[in-house]
Amino acid sequence: MDIEQLKYNLKSMIIQECEKEDISPEDIADDVELFSDKSGLELDSLDALQISMGLQNKFGIRLVDSKDFRRVVTTIDNLVAYINEQNA
């Protein structure tokens, strides 16, 4: 899977898992902190759990430790780098 497709798939997964139907994948910037006000996603701790489960179900990525989650799930770019690293 190419990088742009992976980014789109990640954004779609976040939108679906967090039930943010009013946002499209194109609305999410690759380099903006997902859990910041700048992202426009208004994510909370329940959304973090949903994202974690989505990453496991759709990408085979397990982030069971909250510190690992906060380190990896920062931006779309960071998530892509982590997934590519895990699949290398």
DSSP file (Angstrom, degrees, kcal/mol; ACC not computed):
  #  RESIDUE AA STRUCTURE BP1 BP2  ACC     N-H-->O    O-->H-N    N-H-->O    O-->H-N    TCO  KAPPA ALPHA  PHI   PSI    X-CA   Y-CA   Z-CA
    1    1 A M              0   0    0      0, 0.0     2,-0.1     0, 0.0     0, 0.0   0.000 360.0 360.0 360.0 133.3    0.0    0.0    0.0
    2    2 A D     >  -     0   0    0      1,-0.1     4,-2.3     4,-0.0     5,-0.2  -0.331 360.0-107.9 -78.2 165.2    1.4    3.4   -0.9
    3    3 A I  H  > S+     0   0    0      1,-0.2     4,-2.6     2,-0.2     5,-0.2   0.888 116.4  50.8 -61.0 -44.2    1.8    6.2    1.7
    4    4 A E  H  > S+     0   0    0      1,-0.2     4,-2.3     2,-0.2    -1,-0.2   0.894 111.6  48.4 -64.4 -39.0   -1.1    8.3    0.4
    5    5 A Q  H  > S+     0   0    0      2,-0.2     4,-2.6     1,-0.2    -1,-0.2   0.901 111.0  50.9 -66.8 -40.2   -3.5    5.4    0.4
    6    6 A L  H  X S+     0   0    0     -4,-2.3     4,-2.6     2,-0.2    -2,-0.2   0.915 110.1  50.0 -62.6 -43.5   -2.4    4.5    4.0
    7    7 A K  H  X S+     0   0    0     -4,-2.6     4,-2.5     2,-0.2    -2,-0.2   0.930 111.9  47.7 -60.1 -45.5   -2.9    8.1    5.1
    8    8 A Y  H  X S+     0   0    0     -4,-2.3     4,-2.6     1,-0.2    -2,-0.2   0.917 112.1  49.7 -62.0 -43.4   -6.4    8.1    3.6
    9    9 A N  H  X S+     0   0    0     -4,-2.6     4,-2.4     2,-0.2    -1,-0.2   0.892 111.1  49.4 -63.8 -40.2   -7.2    4.7    5.2
   10   10 A L  H  X S+     0   0    0     -4,-2.6     4,-2.5     2,-0.2    -2,-0.2   0.929 112.1  47.6 -64.1 -45.6   -6.0    5.9    8.6
   11   11 A K  H  X S+     0   0    0     -4,-2.5     4,-2.4     1,-0.2    -2,-0.2   0.915 112.7  49.2 -62.0 -43.2   -8.1    9.1    8.4
   12   12 A S  H  X S+     0   0    0     -4,-2.6     4,-2.6     1,-0.2    -1,-0.2   0.902 110.5  50.9 -62.6 -41.6  -11.1    7.1    7.3
   13   13 A M  H  X S+     0   0    0     -4,-2.4     4,-3.3     2,-0.2     5,-0.3   0.918 110.3  48.9 -62.7 -44.1  -10.7    4.7   10.2
   14   14 A I  H  X S+     0   0    0     -4,-2.5     4,-2.2     2,-0.2    -2,-0.2   0.928 112.5  48.3 -62.0 -45.1  -10.4    7.5   12.7
   15   15 A I  H  <>S+     0   0    0     -4,-2.4     5,-2.4    -5,-0.2     4,-0.3   0.925 117.0  42.4 -60.7 -45.1  -13.6    9.2   11.3
   16   16 A Q  H ><5S+     0   0    0     -4,-2.6     3,-1.1     3,-0.2    -2,-0.2   0.951 115.9  46.3 -67.8 -50.4  -15.5    5.9   11.4
   17   17 A E  H 3<5S+     0   0    0     -4,-3.3    -1,-0.2     1,-0.3    -2,-0.2   0.847 119.2  41.3 -63.2 -34.4  -14.3    4.6   14.8
   18   18 A C  T 3<5S-     0   0    0     -4,-2.2    -1,-0.3    -5,-0.3    -2,-0.2   0.345 107.5-124.3 -97.9   6.1  -14.9    8.0   16.4
   19   19 A E  T < 5 +     0   0    0     -3,-1.1     2,-0.5    -4,-0.3    -3,-0.2   0.917  55.3 152.6  52.5  52.2  -18.2    8.6   14.7
   20   20 A K    > < +     0   0    0     -5,-2.4     3,-2.0    -6,-0.2    -1,-0.2  -0.510   4.5 158.9-107.0  60.2  -17.1   12.0   13.2
   21   21 A E  T 3   +     0   0    0     -2,-0.5    -1,-0.2     1,-0.3    -2,-0.1   0.666  65.2  66.8 -61.7 -18.6  -19.4   11.8   10.1
   22   22 A D  T 3  S+     0   0    0     -3,-0.2     2,-0.4    -7,-0.1    -1,-0.3   0.419  94.5  70.2 -84.5   3.6  -19.2   15.6    9.6
   23   23 A I    <   -     0   0    0     -3,-2.0    -3,-0.1    -8,-0.1    17,-0.0  -0.950  68.5-153.0-121.5 140.3  -15.5   15.4    8.8
   24   24 A S    >   -     0   0    0     -2,-0.4     3,-1.8     1,-0.1     4,-0.5  -0.737  32.3-109.2-106.0 160.3  -14.0   14.0    5.6
   25   25 A P  G >  S+     0   0    0      0, 0.0     3,-1.3     0, 0.0    -1,-0.1   0.847 119.1  61.1 -55.4 -33.5  -10.5   12.5    5.3
   26   26 A E  G 3  S+     0   0    0      1,-0.3   -18,-0.0     3,-0.0    -3,-0.0   0.724  95.3  62.7 -66.4 -20.4   -9.4   15.5    3.3
   27   27 A D  G <  S+     0   0    0     -3,-1.8     2,-0.6     2,-0.1    -1,-0.3   0.636  87.1  83.9 -78.4 -14.2  -10.2   17.7    6.3
   28   28 A I  S <  S-     0   0    0     -3,-1.3     2,-0.2    -4,-0.5   -17,-0.1  -0.815  75.9-140.4 -97.9 117.5   -7.5   16.1    8.4
   29   29 A A    >   -     0   0    0     -2,-0.6     3,-0.7    10,-0.1    47,-0.5  -0.479  10.6-132.9 -74.9 145.9   -4.0   17.5    7.9
   30   30 A D  T 3  S+     0   0    0      1,-0.2    47,-2.6    -2,-0.2    46,-0.4   0.779 102.4  39.6 -68.3 -27.7   -1.2   15.0    7.9
   31   31 A D  T 3  S+     0   0    0     45,-0.2     2,-0.4    44,-0.2    -1,-0.2   0.249  89.3 104.9-112.0  12.6    1.0   17.0   10.3
   32   32 A V  S <  S-     0   0    0     -3,-0.7    44,-0.4     7,-0.1     2,-0.2  -0.778  81.4-103.1 -97.2 138.3   -1.5   18.3   12.8
   33   33 A E    >   -     0   0    0     -2,-0.4     3,-1.6     1,-0.2     6,-0.4  -0.397  27.9-145.6 -58.2 122.2   -1.8   16.9   16.3
   34   34 A L  T 3  S+     0   0    0     40,-3.4     9,-0.5     1,-0.3     7,-0.3   0.842  96.2  47.6 -63.2 -35.1   -4.9   14.7   16.2
   35   35 A F  T 3  S+     0   0    0     39,-0.3    -1,-0.3    38,-0.2     2,-0.2   0.109  96.7  95.3 -96.6  22.9   -5.8   15.4   19.9
   36   36 A S  S X  S-     0   0    0     -3,-1.6     3,-1.0     1,-0.1     4,-0.5  -0.668  86.4-113.0-105.6 165.6   -5.3   19.2   19.6
   37   37 A D  G >  S+     0   0    0      1,-0.2     3,-0.9    -2,-0.2    -1,-0.1   0.787 112.5  68.0 -64.4 -27.4   -7.9   21.9   18.8
   38   38 A K  G 3  S+     0   0    0      1,-0.2    -1,-0.2     2,-0.1    -4,-0.1   0.752  89.0  63.8 -66.1 -24.4   -6.2   22.5   15.5
   39   39 A S  G <  S-     0   0    0     -3,-1.0    -1,-0.2    -6,-0.4    -2,-0.2   0.790  92.6-142.1 -72.6 -25.8   -7.3   19.1   14.1
   40   40 A G  S <  S+     0   0    0     -3,-0.9    -3,-0.1    -4,-0.5    -2,-0.1   0.504  73.9 107.2  77.3   3.0  -11.0   19.9   14.3
   41   41 A L        -     0   0    0     -5,-0.4    -4,-0.1    -7,-0.3    -6,-0.1   0.731  68.8-148.1 -86.5 -23.6  -11.7   16.4   15.4
   42   42 A E        -     0   0    0     -6,-0.4     2,-0.2     1,-0.2    -7,-0.1   0.939  29.0-175.9  53.2  51.9  -12.5   17.1   19.1
   43   43 A L        -     0   0    0     -9,-0.5     2,-0.2    -7,-0.2    -1,-0.2  -0.511   8.1-177.6 -81.7 147.0  -11.1   13.8   20.2
   44   44 A D     >  -     0   0    0     -2,-0.2     4,-1.9     0, 0.0     3,-0.1  -0.630  47.2 -77.8-129.3-170.6  -11.3   12.6   23.8
   45   45 A S  H  > S+     0   0    0      1,-0.2     4,-1.7     2,-0.2     5,-0.1   0.834 128.5  53.9 -65.8 -32.9  -10.1    9.6   25.8
   46   46 A L  H  > S+     0   0    0      1,-0.2     4,-2.2     2,-0.2    -1,-0.2   0.897 107.5  51.5 -66.3 -38.8  -13.0    7.4   24.6
   47   47 A D  H  > S+     0   0    0      1,-0.2     4,-2.9     2,-0.2    -2,-0.2   0.880 104.8  57.3 -62.7 -37.7  -12.0    8.3   21.0
   48   48 A A  H  X S+     0   0    0     -4,-1.9     4,-2.5     1,-0.2    -1,-0.2   0.913 107.3  47.6 -59.4 -42.5   -8.4    7.2   21.9
   49   49 A L  H  X S+     0   0    0     -4,-1.7     4,-2.4     2,-0.2    -1,-0.2   0.917 111.9  49.7 -63.8 -43.7   -9.7    3.8   22.9
   50   50 A Q  H  X S+     0   0    0     -4,-2.2     4,-2.4     2,-0.2    -2,-0.2   0.904 111.6  48.6 -62.6 -41.6  -11.7    3.6   19.7
   51   51 A I  H  X S+     0   0    0     -4,-2.9     4,-2.8     2,-0.2     5,-0.2   0.917 109.9  52.5 -64.3 -43.3   -8.6    4.5   17.6
   52   52 A S  H  X S+     0   0    0     -4,-2.5     4,-1.8    -5,-0.2    -2,-0.2   0.917 111.7  45.5 -58.8 -44.5   -6.5    2.0   19.4
   53   53 A M  H  X S+     0   0    0     -4,-2.4     4,-2.7     2,-0.2    -1,-0.2   0.891 112.3  51.9 -67.2 -39.3   -9.1   -0.8   18.7
   54   54 A G  H  X S+     0   0    0     -4,-2.4     4,-2.9     2,-0.2     5,-0.5   0.896 107.8  51.7 -63.2 -41.4   -9.3    0.4   15.0
   55   55 A L  H  X S+     0   0    0     -4,-2.8     6,-1.9     1,-0.2     4,-1.6   0.897 113.2  45.5 -61.9 -40.0   -5.6    0.2   14.6
   56   56 A Q  H  X S+     0   0    0     -4,-1.8     4,-1.0     4,-0.3    -2,-0.2   0.935 117.8  42.0 -68.9 -45.6   -5.5   -3.3   16.0
   57   57 A N  H  < S+     0   0    0     -4,-2.7    -2,-0.2     1,-0.2    -3,-0.2   0.884 127.0  28.6 -70.4 -39.7   -8.5   -4.5   13.9
   58   58 A K  H  < S+     0   0    0     -4,-2.9    -3,-0.2    -5,-0.2    -2,-0.2   0.724 135.8  22.1 -98.3 -22.8   -7.6   -2.8   10.6
   59   59 A F  H  < S-     0   0    0     -4,-1.6    -3,-0.2    -5,-0.5    -2,-0.1   0.443  94.0-120.2-125.8  -2.9   -3.8   -2.6   10.7
   60   60 A G     <  +     0   0    0     -4,-1.0     2,-0.6    -5,-0.4    -4,-0.3   0.727  64.4 142.6  69.6  21.2   -2.7   -5.3   13.2
   61   61 A I        -     0   0    0     -6,-1.9     2,-0.6    -7,-0.1    -1,-0.2  -0.853  34.8-161.5-100.0 121.3   -1.1   -2.6   15.4
   62   62 A R        +     0   0    0     -2,-0.6     2,-0.4    -3,-0.1     3,-0.1  -0.905  16.8 171.2-106.4 122.0   -1.4   -3.1   19.1
   63   63 A L        +     0   0    0     -2,-0.6     6,-0.1   -11,-0.2    -7,-0.1  -0.715  13.9 155.0-124.2  77.7   -0.8   -0.2   21.4
   64   64 A V        +     0   0    0     -2,-0.4     2,-0.4     4,-0.1    -1,-0.1   0.776  53.5  76.7 -80.3 -26.2   -1.8   -1.5   24.8
   65   65 A D  S  > S-     0   0    0      1,-0.1     4,-2.3    -3,-0.1     3,-0.2  -0.725  75.2-142.6 -87.3 130.6    0.3    0.9   26.8
   66   66 A S  H  > S+     0   0    0     -2,-0.4     4,-2.5     1,-0.2     5,-0.2   0.819 101.6  56.0 -63.6 -30.1   -1.1    4.4   27.1
   67   67 A K  H  > S+     0   0    0      2,-0.2     4,-1.7     1,-0.2    -1,-0.2   0.911 108.0  47.9 -67.6 -40.9    2.4    5.9   26.9
   68   68 A D  H  > S+     0   0    0      2,-0.2     4,-2.4     1,-0.2     5,-0.3   0.920 111.1  51.8 -62.9 -42.9    3.1    4.1   23.6
   69   69 A F  H  X S+     0   0    0     -4,-2.3     4,-3.1     1,-0.2    -2,-0.2   0.942 110.2  47.3 -59.4 -48.6   -0.3    5.3   22.3
   70   70 A R  H  < S+     0   0    0     -4,-2.5    -1,-0.2     1,-0.2    -2,-0.2   0.812 114.1  49.0 -64.2 -29.5    0.5    8.9   23.2
   71   71 A R  H  < S+     0   0    0     -4,-1.7    -1,-0.2    -5,-0.2    -2,-0.2   0.865 122.2  31.4 -75.6 -37.5    3.9    8.6   21.5
   72   72 A V  H  < S+     0   0    0     -4,-2.4     2,-1.9     1,-0.2     3,-0.5   0.891 109.7  61.6 -90.7 -44.7    2.6    7.0   18.3
   73   73 A V  S  < S+     0   0    0     -4,-3.1    -1,-0.2    -5,-0.3   -38,-0.2  -0.509  71.2 106.7 -90.4  72.6   -0.8    8.5   17.8
   74   74 A T  S    S-     0   0    0     -2,-1.9   -40,-3.4     1,-0.5   -39,-0.3   0.770  85.3  -3.0-108.9 -56.1    0.2   12.1   17.5
   75   75 A T     >  -     0   0    0     -3,-0.5     4,-2.1   -42,-0.2    -1,-0.5  -0.861  68.6-109.8-132.3 166.9   -0.2   12.9   13.8
   76   76 A I  H  > S+     0   0    0    -47,-0.5     4,-2.6   -46,-0.4     5,-0.2   0.918 120.4  54.3 -62.5 -43.1   -1.2   11.0   10.6
   77   77 A D  H  > S+     0   0    0    -47,-2.6     4,-2.2     1,-0.2    -1,-0.2   0.906 108.9  47.7 -57.9 -42.7    2.5   11.3    9.5
   78   78 A N  H  > S+     0   0    0    -48,-0.3     4,-2.3     2,-0.2    -1,-0.2   0.896 111.0  51.0 -67.2 -40.2    3.7    9.8   12.7
   79   79 A L  H  X S+     0   0    0     -4,-2.1     4,-2.7     2,-0.2    -2,-0.2   0.913 109.7  50.2 -62.5 -43.1    1.2    6.9   12.5
   80   80 A V  H  X S+     0   0    0     -4,-2.6     4,-2.7     2,-0.2     5,-0.2   0.926 110.6  49.6 -60.9 -45.9    2.2    6.1    8.9
   81   81 A A  H  X S+     0   0    0     -4,-2.2     4,-2.2     1,-0.2    -1,-0.2   0.911 112.3  48.1 -60.6 -42.6    5.9    6.1   10.0
   82   82 A Y  H  X S+     0   0    0     -4,-2.3     4,-2.4     2,-0.2    -2,-0.2   0.923 112.0  48.3 -65.5 -44.4    5.1    3.7   12.9
   83   83 A I  H  X S+     0   0    0     -4,-2.7     4,-1.8     1,-0.2    -2,-0.2   0.925 112.9  48.4 -63.0 -44.1    3.0    1.4   10.8
   84   84 A N  H  < S+     0   0    0     -4,-2.7     4,-0.4     1,-0.2    -1,-0.2   0.883 110.9  51.5 -62.7 -38.3    5.8    1.2    8.1
   85   85 A E  H >< S+     0   0    0     -4,-2.2     3,-0.8    -5,-0.2    -1,-0.2   0.898 110.3  48.5 -64.1 -41.6    8.4    0.6   10.8
   86   86 A Q  H 3< S+     0   0    0     -4,-2.4    -1,-0.2     1,-0.2    -2,-0.2   0.814 113.9  46.6 -69.1 -30.0    6.3   -2.3   12.2
   87   87 A N  T 3<        0   0    0     -4,-1.8    -1,-0.2     1,-0.2    -2,-0.2   0.412 360.0 360.0 -93.1   1.6    5.8   -3.8    8.7
   88   88 A A    <         0   0    0     -3,-0.8    -1,-0.2    -4,-0.4    -2,-0.1   0.485 360.0 360.0 -74.6 360.0    9.5   -3.5    7.7
